[in-house]
Amino acid sequence: MEWDQEIDATGLLCPLPVLKARKRLIGMAPGTVLRLIATDPAAVIDVPHFCNESGHVLLATDEQDGAQVYLIRRR
């Protein structure tokens, strides 16, 4: 799947990956897709919760090279 913007949050701990994603999504147009890469173990809980609470759509999750990759569609 393609994405419009990407954030590499590897090495950052909770809550920074979600905070960076939230800030970036605010500046994106509705319907666009953000790719978030994170190594924080809490991200597997935090990112889906953030999407659920904020109304964004978590399109996909994957693991690549020891990092979690999330595709989030802006509401």
KOLVODO-902182 format. One record per residue (C-alpha): residue number from 0; residue in one letter; z, x, y. Coordinates in Angstrom, 1 decimal. Last residue first. Layout:
BEGIN
node drenba NUM kollo A w Z u X v Y
...
END
This chain:
BEGIN
node drenba 74 kollo R w 9.2 u -10.0 v 11.1
node drenba 73 kollo R w 8.3 u -6.3 v 10.7
node drenba 72 kollo R w 7.2 u -5.5 v 7.1
node drenba 71 kollo I w 9.4 u -2.9 v 5.4
node drenba 70 kollo L w 8.1 u -0.4 v 2.8
node drenba 69 kollo Y w 10.9 u 1.6 v 1.4
node drenba 68 kollo V w 10.9 u 5.1 v -0.2
node drenba 67 kollo Q w 13.9 u 6.5 v -2.0
node drenba 66 kollo A w 14.0 u 10.3 v -2.3
node drenba 65 kollo G w 14.2 u 12.5 v -5.4
node drenba 64 kollo D w 10.6 u 13.6 v -5.2
node drenba 63 kollo Q w 9.4 u 10.0 v -4.9
node drenba 62 kollo E w 11.3 u 6.9 v -5.7
node drenba 61 kollo D w 10.0 u 3.4 v -4.9
node drenba 60 kollo T w 10.9 u 0.3 v -3.0
node drenba 59 kollo A w 8.5 u -2.4 v -2.0
node drenba 58 kollo L w 7.8 u -5.2 v 0.5
node drenba 57 kollo L w 11.2 u -5.5 v 2.1
node drenba 56 kollo V w 10.5 u -8.3 v 4.6
node drenba 55 kollo H w 12.3 u -8.3 v 8.0
node drenba 54 kollo G w 14.6 u -11.2 v 8.7
node drenba 53 kollo S w 17.4 u -9.1 v 10.2
node drenba 52 kollo E w 20.1 u -9.9 v 7.6
node drenba 51 kollo N w 17.8 u -9.7 v 4.6
node drenba 50 kollo C w 16.1 u -6.5 v 5.8
node drenba 49 kollo F w 19.5 u -4.9 v 6.6
node drenba 48 kollo H w 20.9 u -5.8 v 3.2
node drenba 47 kollo P w 17.8 u -4.4 v 1.4
node drenba 46 kollo V w 18.2 u -1.1 v 3.4
node drenba 45 kollo D w 21.9 u -0.8 v 3.0
node drenba 44 kollo I w 22.2 u -1.1 v -0.7
node drenba 43 kollo V w 19.7 u 1.4 v -1.9
node drenba 42 kollo A w 20.4 u 3.3 v 1.3
node drenba 41 kollo A w 23.9 u 4.1 v 0.1
node drenba 40 kollo P w 22.6 u 7.1 v -1.9
node drenba 39 kollo D w 21.3 u 8.7 v 1.3
node drenba 38 kollo T w 18.0 u 10.4 v 0.4
node drenba 37 kollo A w 15.7 u 8.3 v 2.7
node drenba 36 kollo I w 12.0 u 7.7 v 3.3
node drenba 35 kollo L w 11.2 u 4.7 v 5.4
node drenba 34 kollo R w 7.6 u 3.3 v 5.6
node drenba 33 kollo L w 7.2 u 0.7 v 8.3
node drenba 32 kollo V w 4.7 u -2.1 v 8.1
node drenba 31 kollo T w 3.2 u -4.2 v 10.9
node drenba 30 kollo G w 3.5 u -8.0 v 10.7
node drenba 29 kollo P w 5.2 u -8.3 v 14.1
node drenba 28 kollo A w 4.3 u -5.4 v 16.4
node drenba 27 kollo M w 6.6 u -2.4 v 16.4
node drenba 26 kollo G w 9.1 u -1.3 v 19.0
node drenba 25 kollo I w 12.0 u -3.2 v 17.4
node drenba 24 kollo L w 11.0 u -1.8 v 14.0
node drenba 23 kollo R w 11.6 u 1.8 v 15.2
node drenba 22 kollo K w 15.2 u 1.1 v 16.4
node drenba 21 kollo R w 16.0 u -0.8 v 13.2
node drenba 20 kollo A w 14.6 u 1.9 v 11.0
node drenba 19 kollo K w 16.6 u 4.6 v 12.8
node drenba 18 kollo L w 19.7 u 2.6 v 12.5
node drenba 17 kollo V w 19.0 u 2.0 v 8.8
node drenba 16 kollo P w 18.6 u 5.7 v 8.1
node drenba 15 kollo L w 21.6 u 6.6 v 10.3
node drenba 14 kollo P w 24.2 u 4.4 v 8.7
node drenba 13 kollo C w 24.8 u 6.1 v 6.3
node drenba 12 kollo L w 23.7 u 9.7 v 5.8
node drenba 11 kollo L w 20.7 u 11.6 v 7.0
node drenba 10 kollo G w 19.2 u 14.3 v 4.8
node drenba 9 kollo T w 15.9 u 12.6 v 4.4
node drenba 8 kollo A w 15.3 u 10.1 v 7.2
node drenba 7 kollo D w 11.6 u 10.5 v 7.4
node drenba 6 kollo I w 10.4 u 7.6 v 9.4
node drenba 5 kollo E w 6.8 u 6.2 v 9.0
node drenba 4 kollo Q w 4.5 u 4.0 v 10.9
node drenba 3 kollo D w 1.6 u 1.7 v 10.1
node drenba 2 kollo W w 1.8 u 1.4 v 6.3
node drenba 1 kollo E w -0.7 u 1.2 v 3.5
node drenba 0 kollo M w 0.0 u 0.0 v 0.0
END
